[in-house]
Amino acid sequence: MKSITYYTCALGIFFTFVLFSSYTEQEENSRIISTEQGDQLPQIIRPVDLNKPFDFAGEPIPMDNFDARERLDRELIANSYRHSSTILNIKRSARYFPVIEPILAQHGIPDDFKYLAVAESDLSNATSPAGAKGVWQFMRGTAKDYGLQVANEVDERYHLEKATEAACKHIRKLHNLFGSWSLAAAAYNVGQTKLRSEMKKQRGNSLFDLNLNQETSRYLFRVVALKEIISNPQNFGFDISDSLYHPLDDYGVVEVNTSVANWGDFAQQYGTNYRMLKIYNPWLTASSLQNQSGRVYWVKIPKQR
């Protein structure tokens, strides 16, 4: 009886060994074949084509300058493979560019400046560590200089139309100071006083001759890279044309010149809800409005879909 038991165990161990050896050999052969075929990591990474002219607002990027060429190359690569953020920027551009573009045109600002808004905030109502806010990233003082209201219950840095108007005025001022759209863009990032100081110290008249801090040194090249990718997303592998965000253009407008005790009640009164009211009017930063001065506000009321 014991011999039968031992024989059965031995037979089981033998077949287990054979099966394991066969599986291991098949797995190893599969791995070798896979390695030889080069499909362990099935992706193709290609460099961005730099053999074409690039410009910002009609001002050419000097592609014969190896430093400028490599700086643009860096930003094209970084934003081509920064998939989540770049996809969202492409999607959001379909929503917000139709608002920004006509305001830029009205003020005689080159259309390329809409990509500054992408570089500044990823087309979102962001807040920077320094306290700049909104799509155009205005600091409190600069916002007030251009007529934007910044208060406890209202912050017009979040008002896309008004903030874009303010950005146009600021960009025009910078262009008048520096005589160049590229330098105006750099000054938008680093500040006009700092840029003028660096130009004087470094004896430089062109942006491409200046050695600036890392953020500003990359800034214009990032803007140009974003322009290239968002303008031609499929050239960079982004096939998302069927999922772009629709513009928020289906709304009515209500004049408000009194206090509002509760924006939730106000929203329901006009057939919407608090969430939708805030999406269409992000500049309303509190749940109520005191408005003791009787100031006039135009509040967007989204229509029912």
C-alpha positions in Angstrom: 0.0 0.0 0.0 2.8 2.4 0.9 4.7 1.5 -2.3 1.6 2.4 -4.4 1.3 5.7 -2.5 5.0 6.5 -3.1 4.7 5.6 -6.7 1.7 7.9 -7.1 3.5 10.8 -5.5 6.6 10.3 -7.6 4.5 10.2 -10.7 2.7 13.4 -9.7 6.0 15.1 -9.0 7.4 14.0 -12.4 4.4 15.3 -14.4 4.5 18.6 -12.5 8.1 19.0 -13.3 7.5 18.2 -17.0 4.6 20.7 -17.2 6.5 23.4 -15.4 9.6 22.9 -17.6 7.5 23.0 -20.7 5.7 26.3 -19.6 9.0 27.9 -18.6 10.6 27.0 -21.9 7.6 28.3 -23.9 7.6 31.6 -21.9 11.4 32.0 -22.5 11.0 31.3 -26.2 8.1 33.8 -26.3 10.3 36.4 -24.5 13.2 35.9 -26.9 10.9 36.1 -30.0 9.3 39.3 -28.6 12.7 40.8 -27.9 13.9 40.0 -31.4 10.8 41.4 -33.0 11.3 44.6 -31.0 7.7 44.8 -29.8 8.2 44.8 -26.0 7.4 48.5 -25.9 5.3 49.1 -29.1 5.7 52.8 -29.6 7.5 55.1 -32.1 8.9 58.3 -30.8 9.9 60.8 -33.5 11.5 64.2 -33.3 9.5 67.3 -34.1 10.1 68.7 -37.6 12.0 72.0 -37.2 12.7 72.4 -40.9 10.1 75.1 -41.5 9.8 78.8 -40.5 8.3 79.7 -37.1 7.1 83.1 -36.0 5.3 84.9 -33.3 2.9 87.7 -34.4 4.7 87.9 -37.7 8.2 88.2 -36.1 10.3 85.2 -37.1 12.1 82.9 -34.8 15.8 82.8 -35.9 16.0 79.1 -36.7 19.6 79.6 -37.9 20.5 80.4 -34.3 21.2 77.0 -32.7 20.2 78.3 -29.3 16.8 79.6 -30.4 16.3 76.4 -32.4 17.0 74.1 -29.4 14.9 76.2 -27.1 11.9 75.9 -29.4 12.6 72.2 -29.9 12.5 71.7 -26.1 9.0 73.3 -25.8 7.6 71.5 -28.8 8.8 68.2 -27.3 7.6 69.0 -23.8 4.1 70.0 -24.9 3.8 67.2 -27.5 4.3 64.6 -24.9 2.6 66.5 -22.0 -0.5 64.6 -23.1 -3.1 65.3 -20.4 -2.5 69.1 -20.3 -2.1 69.5 -24.0 -5.3 67.5 -24.7 -7.2 69.8 -22.3 -5.7 72.9 -23.9 -6.8 71.8 -27.3 -10.3 71.0 -26.0 -10.6 74.3 -24.1 -9.3 76.4 -27.0 -12.6 75.5 -28.9 -14.5 77.0 -26.0 -12.5 80.1 -25.2 -10.8 81.2 -28.4 -14.1 82.3 -30.0 -14.4 84.8 -27.1 -10.8 85.9 -27.1 -10.1 86.3 -30.8 -12.6 89.1 -31.7 -11.5 91.1 -28.6 -7.8 90.9 -29.7 -8.8 91.9 -33.3 -10.9 94.8 -32.0 -7.8 96.2 -30.2 -5.4 95.5 -33.0 -3.5 92.9 -31.0 -2.1 90.0 -33.1 -4.1 86.8 -32.9 -1.1 84.9 -31.7 -1.5 86.5 -28.3 -4.4 84.2 -27.5 -1.7 81.5 -26.9 -0.3 83.6 -24.1 -3.6 82.8 -22.3 -2.8 79.1 -22.8 0.8 79.5 -21.5 -0.3 81.6 -18.5 -3.2 79.5 -17.2 -3.9 76.5 -19.5 -7.1 78.4 -20.3 -8.4 78.0 -16.7 -9.2 80.3 -13.9 -6.0 79.4 -12.1 -4.3 81.1 -9.1 -0.5 81.3 -9.1 1.6 81.0 -6.0 2.2 84.8 -6.3 -1.5 85.5 -6.3 -2.1 86.1 -10.0 -5.6 85.0 -11.1 -7.7 84.2 -14.0 -7.1 83.1 -17.6 -4.7 86.1 -18.1 -3.1 85.8 -14.7 -3.5 89.4 -13.5 -2.0 90.5 -10.2 -4.5 92.5 -8.0 -2.7 95.9 -8.6 -2.4 95.5 -12.4 -6.0 94.4 -12.7 -7.2 97.5 -10.9 -4.9 99.7 -13.1 -6.9 98.5 -16.1 -10.3 98.9 -14.5 -11.1 95.4 -13.2 -13.0 95.1 -10.0 -11.2 93.0 -7.4 -13.3 92.7 -4.2 -14.7 90.2 -1.7 -17.7 89.2 -3.8 -16.6 90.1 -7.3 -13.3 89.4 -9.0 -13.3 90.4 -12.6 -9.9 88.8 -13.2 -12.2 85.7 -13.7 -14.4 87.6 -16.2 -13.1 86.4 -19.5 -14.3 89.2 -21.7 -13.3 92.0 -19.3 -9.9 90.4 -18.5 -9.2 90.0 -22.2 -10.0 93.7 -22.7 -7.5 94.5 -19.9 -4.9 92.2 -21.3 -5.2 93.9 -24.7 -4.6 97.3 -23.1 -1.6 96.0 -21.2 -0.1 94.3 -24.3 -0.5 97.4 -26.3 1.3 99.4 -23.7 4.1 96.9 -23.6 4.4 97.0 -27.4 4.6 100.7 -27.4 7.4 100.6 -24.8 9.5 97.9 -26.5 8.6 98.2 -30.2 8.4 94.4 -30.6 5.6 91.8 -30.1 8.1 89.3 -28.9 9.5 91.6 -26.2 6.0 92.6 -25.3 5.2 88.9 -24.6 8.4 88.5 -22.5 7.5 91.7 -20.6 4.0 90.3 -19.9 5.7 87.4 -18.2 8.6 89.0 -16.3 7.4 92.6 -16.0 8.4 95.7 -18.0 10.7 97.1 -15.3 12.7 93.9 -15.0 12.9 93.4 -18.8 14.1 97.0 -19.4 16.7 96.6 -16.7 18.1 93.3 -18.2 18.1 94.9 -21.7 20.1 97.8 -20.5 22.5 95.7 -18.4 23.1 93.1 -21.1 23.2 95.6 -24.0 20.6 93.6 -25.8 17.9 94.8 -28.2 16.4 91.5 -29.2 14.7 88.9 -27.0 17.0 86.3 -28.6 20.1 88.1 -27.4 19.0 88.2 -23.7 19.9 85.8 -21.0 16.8 85.8 -18.7 15.5 83.7 -15.9 14.5 80.2 -16.9 10.7 80.8 -16.9 11.0 83.9 -19.1 13.7 82.4 -21.3 11.3 79.6 -22.1 8.2 81.7 -22.3 8.0 82.9 -25.9 9.1 79.5 -27.2 6.4 77.8 -25.2 3.8 80.1 -26.6 5.0 79.4 -30.2 5.0 75.6 -29.4 1.5 75.8 -28.1 0.5 77.7 -31.2 1.9 75.0 -33.5 0.3 72.1 -31.6 -3.1 73.7 -31.0 -3.3 74.9 -34.6 -2.3 71.5 -36.1 -3.1 68.9 -33.4 -3.2 66.0 -35.8 0.4 66.7 -36.9 1.4 66.0 -33.3 -0.7 62.9 -32.9 -3.8 64.4 -31.2 -6.9 63.2 -32.9 -9.6 64.6 -30.7 -11.6 66.8 -33.1 -14.8 65.0 -32.2 -14.5 65.8 -28.5 -13.8 69.5 -28.3 -15.6 71.5 -25.7 -18.5 73.6 -27.0 -18.5 77.4 -26.5 -20.6 78.7 -23.6 -22.6 81.0 -25.9 -26.1 79.8 -25.3 -27.2 82.3 -22.6 -29.3 85.3 -21.9 -28.2 88.4 -19.8 -29.8 89.9 -16.8 -29.0 93.4 -15.5 -28.3 93.4 -11.7 -28.0 96.8 -9.9 -29.2 95.8 -6.4 -28.0 93.4 -3.7 -28.6 89.7 -4.2 -29.2 87.9 -0.9 -28.5 84.4 -2.3 -27.3 83.5 -5.8 -28.9 80.1 -5.5 -32.3 81.7 -5.1 -31.5 84.0 -8.0 -30.5 81.1 -10.2 -33.7 79.2 -9.5 -35.7 82.4 -10.2 -34.2 82.4 -13.7 -34.6 78.7 -14.4 -31.1 77.5 -13.7 -29.0 76.4 -10.7 -26.1 77.7 -8.6 -23.5 75.5 -10.3 -24.4 76.6 -13.9 -24.6 80.3 -12.8 -21.1 80.1 -11.4 -19.8 78.3 -14.5 -21.1 81.1 -16.7 -20.1 83.8 -14.3 -17.0 82.7 -12.4 -16.3 86.4 -11.5 -19.1 86.1 -8.9 -16.9 84.8 -6.1 -19.3 84.7 -3.2 -22.8 83.2 -2.6 -24.3 86.7 -2.3 -23.8 90.3 -3.5 -24.0 93.4 -1.2 -23.8 96.0 -3.9 -24.6 99.0 -1.7 -23.4 101.4 -4.4 -25.9 100.2 -6.9 -23.2 99.2 -9.4 -24.5 97.6 -12.6 -23.5 94.0 -13.4 -24.5 91.9 -16.4 -25.1 88.3 -15.3 -25.2 85.5 -17.9 -28.2 83.1 -17.5 -27.5 79.8 -19.3 -30.4 78.5 -21.3 -31.8 75.1 -20.7 -30.3 72.4 -23.0 
